[in-house]
Amino acid sequence: MTQLTPTLAKGHLFRRKLREGQMVSGAWSTLGSPEIACLMARAGLDYLLVDLEHGRGGLEGLAAQVQALAGFDTAVMVRLPDHDAGSIKRILDIGANALLVPQVDSAEQARQVLDAALFPTEGRRGVAVGAIAAADWGYAPAAYFEHANDALTVIAQIESPQAVAALDDILALSRLDGLFVGPNDLSASMGLFRQFDAPAFVETFEQVMTRTLAADKVFGALPVPGLGLEELAARGAQVVPAGSDQTVLRAGAQGLVAATRAAAAQTGETT
């Protein structure tokens, strides 16, 4: 039996959880810190979502986080900075287990990303398995090439009316694992920025969720007012990153300040 590399083992585990219908726990990594990534993964997260579209840090930061999480089962999902085949290739070579693809407006765009992300004969990803970190630094080139496609999760973001109009064609791509609604971008593109209770936005969100689940694909979204983590989970969403390194740190710092001020006020009242 082929011994899987750590990258492959994590990728297979994560994809199996999704195929079994599990809701996976995850959070955004936006600061690019490997130390913070470890702190978050140690809590038991199923995945950490490294944001290269809006977050800090580039490929070097991603590589540091992948290495930092090597001893955890936590999968590394990466939100791509763009659709460039070169970016996709290097991100996967570093050891990403899953891709979140922003601003997919058509089936052709999604198809091009899949083409860049999958080895031949399913795609056209460049083969450098004798050297890359994902192939255990070239110690397991054959195993990585054989299993990399099956160990990779690819989820496209639906963020515009154009994407919604092309939904059936996008969902028809058999190798695309799921869809993810970016509510801020979708509402903004509809001229309804953060009007999450607007009938047109609600109807559009519902349409994407319903059709994605009906196609037996993974559905994910950011939680928003009226569509929180619990409600999304109850309705079948599996990928709902409900926090980030920034929000956790911010909330912790704010709680510390509030607790200190409350303690100081209480001391002042009793002296």
N, C-alpha and C positions, 0 to 999 in steps of 0.2 A: 504493500500500500504506500502511495506517495506521501512523504512527510510534507505537510503544508508549512510555508513560511509564516511568521507571526502576522504579516499583513494579510495573507490569504485566510488564515484562521479567523481573524477578526472580521474580515469581510463576509465570510461564509456565515459566521454566527449572527451578524447583524441582519443579513439578508434572510436568514432562516426565521428570525424573530418576526420580521415583516410578513413573510409568506404565511406564517402561522397565525397572523392576525393580531399579534401583540401590539399594544401601544408602547412605544419605546420612550424612555426618559432621556431628555437632552437639553442642552443649553448652548447659547452662543458664546464663542470665544472671539471677542472683538479687540482685545488689547495686545494679542500676540505674545503673551507671556507663557513660557513653558512651565514655570513654577505655579502660576495660577491654574493652568490646565491640569496639572497634577492634583492640586487641591480639589478641583471640581470633580475630576474623574474618580478620586478616592471615595467620594460620596456614593458611588455606585451607578453613575450615569451610563446608559446604554450607548450614547454617542455624544461627542462634542462637535459643535458646528463652527468650524473656523471660517470666519467671514473675510474673504479676500475681495469682496465687492466694495464694502464700506469700512471694514475694520482696519486696524493698524497692522503693519507687518506684511511682508511679501513671502517669497518662497523660502528664504532663509528662516523666517519666523515659523513658517509651517513645518519645515524640516525639524526645527528644535522641538516643536510641540509633538510631532509624530514620534520622535525619539523619546521624549519625556513620558509618553503614554505607552511605550512598548511593553511595559510590564502589567498593563491593565487590559481588561476585556473591552473597555470603552472604545468604540469605533470612532474614526476620524472622518467626519463629513466635511466637505469643503464647499462653500458657496463660491463659485467661479468668479473671477474678476471680469470675464468677458467670454466670448465663444471661440476665441482663438485656439486653433489646434495645437499650437506650440505651448500655450499655457496649460491646456488640458493634459498634454503628454507629460510635462514636467511635474505637474501636481500629482499625477498618478505614479510616476517614477519615484517620487519622494515617499509614497506609501499611503495615500488617501484611500479610504475604503468606500466612500460614497461621494457623489457629486450632487449639489443643488445648483441648478442652472437658472440664472435670473433672466427675465425679459425674453421668454420664449413666446413669440407671436405667431409662429406657423409650424406646421409639421416638418417643413424643409429645414428650418433652423434646428429643431430637435434632432432630426435625422443627421445633420452635419455634426452635431455634438456627439451623438452616439458613434458615428463613423470615426471620430477622432479618439474616442474613449475605449474602443474595443479592438483587440488584436485581430488580424486576419484569421479566418476568412469572414468573420462577422463584421469587421471594420477595417480601418487602415492605420491604427495606432502604430507608431514607430517602435521597433523592437531593439531594445538595448539591455536585454535581461542579464547579460554577462557582467553588468557593472552597477545597476541601480539598487538603491536601498530597498525598494519594494521586493526585489528578488533576493532578499537576504544578502545584499551587497555582492550579488553575483555568485553566491554559493549554491543557489538553487534555481538556475535559469530555466531548466526544463519544466520544473514543477510550477513556477510562476507563470510561464507562458501557457501551460496547459489549463490552469485553473483561474487565471486572473479575470477573464470575462464573466465567469459564473459567480465570482466573489464580489463583483462591483454592483452597487446600487446607484441608479441614475433617476433623479426626480427633477421635473421641470417646473418652473414657477410661472403661474398664470397671473399676469399683472396688467392686462389691457383688454379693451373690447375686441381688438383684433384677435387676441389669443382665444377669447371666449367664442368668437365666431368660427375659429378653426379647431374647436375642441374635439369634434369627432375624428378629424384627421390625425390630431396629435395622439389621442387615445388609441388609435388604431396601430400605433407603433408597438409591436409586441415586446420589444426589448426595453421599452421605457417602463420603469417600475411604478411611477406614480406622478401625481401633480400636487403642487403646493401653492396656495393662494397667499400672495403678499398683499394684505388688505390696504396698507398705506398707498402703495403704487397703484393698485387696482382702483381704489376710490379716487385717487388724484387723476388718473387717466380718464375717469368718467365725469370729471368736473364736480366731484362730491368728496373732496378731501376730508377724510376722517368722519364723514357723515355715515357712520356705520349702521344707523337706524333708518336711513333713507330707503324707501321701498325699492328703488331701482338697484341699489347696491345689495340689499338683502336678497332680492330675486336672483341677481347675478351670482352671488356667493352660493346660494342654494343650488343653482343650476350646475355650477362647477362641482360642488361636493357630490350631488346626487349622481351625476353622469360618470364621475370618476369611480365612485364605489360600484355603480352598476356595471362598469367595465372591468371590475375585479382588479382595480389598481389601488395602490396606496394613496390615501389622501392625507394632506397635511396643511397646516395654516398657522399663522400667528394668532394667538387669542386676542380678541378685541371686546370692548364692552358689548354685552348681549350675546357674545359667543366665546365664553370663557373655556378654560381647560376642561372642566368637568362636562360641560355640555358638548364640546367637540368630541371628547372621548366617548360619551354615551351614543353619539351619532355615527361613530365608526372611524373617526380620525385617528391616525397612528403616529404621526410625526407633528408634535406641537411643542416646539422649543419655547417654553414660557418664561425664560429668564436668560440672563447673560452674566458674564463676569462683571460688567459694569453695574448692572442692576443689583447684583448680590452685594458688591462692595459698597455701592451707594446706600442701599437699605441698611447694611450693617453699620456704616458710619453714622447715618442719620439716627439709627436706634441708639447708638452709643452716646451721641450728643444729647438726645432727648432724655435718656436715662440719667446722665450726669446732671443735667439741668434740673430734673425732677428731684434728684437726691439733694442738690444744693439748695433748692427751694424748701424742701422738707427740713433741712438742717437750719435754714434761716428762720423757719417758723417755730422751731423748738429751742432757739437760743435767745 
